Amino acid sequence: MKTNDNFMTCPNCGADLPIVRVHRLGRKPSNIGVNNVCDALQNSSTVTEAAIKLKCSRGYVYKILKEFGMSPKTLTKEVHSVK
């Protein structure tokens, strides 16, 4: 299968077919790392405050922490402020 910039050759029939580029629908994924989330939580008293600083949702903060097996209670300044 040989390719050109705009066409590729079909391996079965040998015809030149145009390459179709598909663009992603919806929002671009946030690429906020776990280190940035942890730093924001350590400098914040609530998850909401950290999410506002990172310009993302609270759900995204919880999702990142869950992926790494962490709890927001251990990272925030005031343990009792996380609900």
Summary of the structure (lengths in Angstrom):
residues: 83
radius of gyration: 22.2
end to end distance: 56.4
largest distance: 67.3
contacts: 173
relative contact order: 0.14
helix: 40%
strand: 8%
